[in-house]
Amino acid sequence: MLSTAEDRLKNGEGFMTRGKRKIAAILLGASALTAPGIAHASPREDALEAKLNALAAEVAELRQELASERASNAQLAQAAQAAATQATAAAAQASETRVKVAALEARPTAPAEGFRSGSTTIKLGGYLKMVGSHSHFSNGSVATNTLGRDFYLPQTIPTTVGGRSFDGEDFTAKQTRLWLNLDTQVAGHVVKGYLETDFQVTASAAQNVTGGGSQRTTNGYTLGLRRAYVQVDRFTLGQDWTTFQYTGALPETTDYVGGAEGTVFVRQPLVRYAAPLSKQVTLAVSVENPESALVTAGGTTTLESGTDHMPDFAARLTYTGKRGEVALAGLVRQVRGESTGAALVNNVTTAGATGSGVTATGFGASLGGKLFLNAKKTSDVRFIAAYGKDIGRYVGLNFAPDAVYNPATNQLTDVTVLAALASAHVTVAPQLRVNVMGSFQHVTYDKSLTAASLAGLNKSAWSAAANLFWSPVKQIDLGIEYRHGSRELVSGASGTLDRVEFAAKYSF
């Protein structure tokens, strides 16, 4: 089409050139005939001039048409180039998609996580764990199949003056743990449930299994409740770790706790509300189960009074950042017991005697944290420190009593505890890691009590441990640990424990 327009334009321009020559010749002749006067145009000249103007208009139209066709062709060329580019990109994307699809098809299909029961998703998890240990007690023996033999519990270290040393070997699978995680969406609310159990929380199988159980034959142990709670949005209701505790400080250890004297450690029923104050800060407040652990001056037996009138109140402020986490917690409680004026009793009436309430106010604070040592967060430092008055059952698995009853004044006297635990978790290779830890607790009793009346109570304890963990395959952990622990009474009597322990754990 473009060539046709160009040809027409060329022909029009040639005709105009020839027409102009003829007109010029006619004008020259006319001028010669009429000179020196003014020449007048004839009808033929007018016709020629009109024809010339028409040709000029046609040429202008042809030029405009040519320009339009050239612009249209340029647009067509650009569109063709864009289409070619898009086709190339689409072909490349299709090829990449085929590669991804082939890779996905070649990958084994992962099993669905958990299973459904109605509208609830249920997940089962936990670990199987076996522990073998050799223990050396410096000043006396610890009965077989008891907590002090199963794991490090400083208050069970014998302190018999002049007692002979004792060695014992123990193998146990009591620390095996099972849990259920439940998740349900109810009318736009997030409802979660958690149930956790193990076999370590009972002191002796013979006390709990029909027909008894011992290391001689079946090694049968009772399944014990650890945690059981429901979460509805920001509320937690049930049995869980106390809000006063920072569980992230617990070290990786072959032991059940690890550095027990230095850490806050309580699981109990509670009602807790947790609210985010910002992206990094969370506030949790709770009302928790009260229980007072009391001792009468001159004795060593701990009494659970069971006569508390007020719940314990706890709060925790947690900051979470890229380098770690820090938690500050506080605790306020009433410690209460019933007394006859001469001794503590479990109930208001004992053998016909009417008791009266004796109380003390307890409070404490704890600071815990986990600080990462590298960007991959495979190594870290963990710590927790606690200080308080009349909070003994919350620290060191009740290493110290909450308060001591003084029969002479018919009052509860205060007990102050200071405790700390620190550990370093270092990954030295993808499958190999090292942990070192140390902890202590120091107990101070009211000065109104004599040393003789407190002689059999705990004054201090400390321990240090180091271990090596190897994970030959995913979910399998093999660890070996050495621990040294020491316990001292107010009287000055003391004892030590040295333990080498091996653990094998399969997590699922």
FENDA-V652501 format. One record per residue. RES is the residue in one small letter. SS is DSSP state (hx for helix, st for strand, lp for the rest). Layout:
((RES SS) (RES SS))
This chain:
((m lp) (l hx) (s hx) (t hx) (a hx) (e hx) (d hx) (r hx) (l hx) (k hx) (n hx) (g hx) (e hx) (g hx) (f hx) (m hx) (t hx) (r hx) (g hx) (k hx) (r hx) (k hx) (i hx) (a hx) (a hx) (i hx) (l hx) (l hx) (g hx) (a hx) (s hx) (a hx) (l hx) (t hx) (a lp) (p lp) (g lp) (i lp) (a lp) (h lp) (a lp) (s lp) (p hx) (r hx) (e hx) (d hx) (a hx) (l hx) (e hx) (a hx) (k hx) (l hx) (n hx) (a hx) (l hx) (a hx) (a hx) (e hx) (v hx) (a hx) (e hx) (l hx) (r hx) (q hx) (e hx) (l hx) (a hx) (s hx) (e hx) (r hx) (a hx) (s hx) (n hx) (a hx) (q hx) (l hx) (a hx) (q hx) (a hx) (a hx) (q hx) (a hx) (a hx) (a hx) (t hx) (q hx) (a hx) (t hx) (a hx) (a hx) (a hx) (a hx) (q hx) (a hx) (s hx) (e hx) (t hx) (r hx) (v hx) (k hx) (v hx) (a hx) (a hx) (l hx) (e hx) (a hx) (r lp) (p lp) (t lp) (a lp) (p lp) (a lp) (e lp) (g lp) (f st) (r st) (s st) (g lp) (s lp) (t st) (t st) (i st) (k st) (l st) (g st) (g st) (y st) (l st) (k st) (m st) (v st) (g st) (s st) (h st) (s st) (h st) (f st) (s lp) (n lp) (g lp) (s lp) (v lp) (a lp) (t lp) (n lp) (t lp) (l hx) (g hx) (r hx) (d hx) (f lp) (y lp) (l lp) (p hx) (q hx) (t hx) (i lp) (p lp) (t lp) (t lp) (v lp) (g lp) (g lp) (r lp) (s lp) (f st) (d st) (g st) (e st) (d st) (f st) (t st) (a lp) (k lp) (q lp) (t lp) (r st) (l st) (w st) (l st) (n st) (l st) (d st) (t st) (q st) (v st) (a lp) (g lp) (h st) (v st) (v st) (k st) (g st) (y st) (l st) (e st) (t st) (d st) (f lp) (q lp) (v lp) (t lp) (a lp) (s lp) (a hx) (a hx) (q hx) (n lp) (v lp) (t lp) (g lp) (g lp) (g lp) (s lp) (q lp) (r lp) (t lp) (t lp) (n lp) (g lp) (y lp) (t lp) (l lp) (g st) (l st) (r st) (r st) (a st) (y st) (v st) (q st) (v st) (d lp) (r lp) (f st) (t st) (l st) (g st) (q st) (d st) (w st) (t lp) (t lp) (f lp) (q lp) (y lp) (t hx) (g hx) (a hx) (l lp) (p lp) (e lp) (t lp) (t lp) (d lp) (y lp) (v lp) (g lp) (g lp) (a hx) (e hx) (g hx) (t lp) (v st) (f lp) (v lp) (r st) (q st) (p st) (l st) (v st) (r st) (y st) (a st) (a st) (p st) (l lp) (s lp) (k lp) (q lp) (v st) (t st) (l st) (a st) (v st) (s st) (v st) (e st) (n lp) (p lp) (e lp) (s lp) (a st) (l st) (v st) (t st) (a lp) (g lp) (g lp) (t lp) (t lp) (t lp) (l st) (e st) (s lp) (g lp) (t lp) (d lp) (h lp) (m lp) (p lp) (d st) (f st) (a st) (a st) (r st) (l st) (t st) (y st) (t st) (g st) (k lp) (r lp) (g st) (e st) (v st) (a st) (l st) (a st) (g st) (l st) (v st) (r st) (q st) (v st) (r st) (g st) (e st) (s st) (t lp) (g lp) (a lp) (a lp) (l st) (v st) (n lp) (n lp) (v lp) (t st) (t st) (a lp) (g lp) (a st) (t st) (g lp) (s st) (g st) (v st) (t st) (a st) (t st) (g st) (f st) (g st) (a st) (s st) (l st) (g st) (g st) (k st) (l st) (f st) (l lp) (n lp) (a lp) (k lp) (k lp) (t lp) (s lp) (d st) (v st) (r st) (f st) (i st) (a st) (a st) (y st) (g st) (k st) (d lp) (i lp) (g hx) (r hx) (y hx) (v st) (g lp) (l lp) (n lp) (f lp) (a lp) (p lp) (d lp) (a st) (v st) (y st) (n st) (p lp) (a lp) (t lp) (n lp) (q st) (l st) (t st) (d st) (v st) (t st) (v st) (l st) (a st) (a st) (l st) (a st) (s st) (a st) (h st) (v st) (t st) (v st) (a st) (p lp) (q lp) (l st) (r st) (v st) (n st) (v st) (m st) (g st) (s st) (f st) (q st) (h st) (v st) (t st) (y st) (d lp) (k lp) (s lp) (l lp) (t lp) (a hx) (a hx) (s hx) (l hx) (a lp) (g lp) (l lp) (n st) (k st) (s st) (a st) (w st) (s st) (a st) (a st) (a st) (n st) (l st) (f st) (w st) (s lp) (p lp) (v lp) (k lp) (q lp) (i st) (d st) (l st) (g st) (i st) (e st) (y st) (r st) (h st) (g st) (s st) (r st) (e st) (l st) (v lp) (s lp) (g lp) (a lp) (s st) (g st) (t st) (l st) (d st) (r st) (v st) (e st) (f st) (a st) (a st) (k st) (y st) (s st) (f lp))
